[in-house]
């Protein structure tokens, strides 16, 4: 059973990646593909909107670790918004809030790029 | 393809493919619920078992899907115990160092977080080299 959906859209020169369902070692490559597509298009300012994401394992977190440096090198970043409490707790357990910015809603994250 | 799986005898057998991680999580959360324990804690146990199986698929079976992983659950004396057995290469997750996330990011690498998460979420993580098989025992204390 594959229950994960990823897509991206643009707003004010910021790309928003929407993730939904279950992000684990099986579905993480789909998220990698989405980042590769953005890099190809030289879009380095990214907000990941987690509204609709029910579950994340370390394989999902690893995707952000693998791509964030490339984004930051090109004056961009990966910022996170709309996380459910259970999902945020996993980021928190691993110390991600020191390394990434988290926002309650997508608009606040987009504004930080301006 | 699920080889066999039967909640009634508290055991699930899967092929060594990430295709089955969702089956593993469902098996753990249903078993946990069948004992009447708090669902929020059950999700943490399911995540730990997901991480353990992901490690086994990657490091014991080297991402080849022809191996098997057996997961057996039991609960007694205020403990929920998950025994995970595989026949792949020996891999002791306790030997994995705690991750340096900032350092790995600089090298554009993910990974190395699974064991750390397991240790944070479970009360005991034991590895046993049993000759032809590996056994990983994850224990959650119940209050």
Interface residues (C-beta under 8 A of the other chain):
Chain A: X1 X2 X3 X22 X24 X25 X26 X55 X57 X58 X59 X61 X62 X63 X64 X65 X66 X67 X68 X69 X70 X86 X90 X93 X94 X95 X96 X99
Chain B: X18 X19 X21 X22 X23 X25 X40 X43 X47 X50 X51 X54 X57 X58 X99 X101 X102 X104 X105 X106 X108 X109 X110 X111 X112 X113 X114 X116 X117 X120 X121
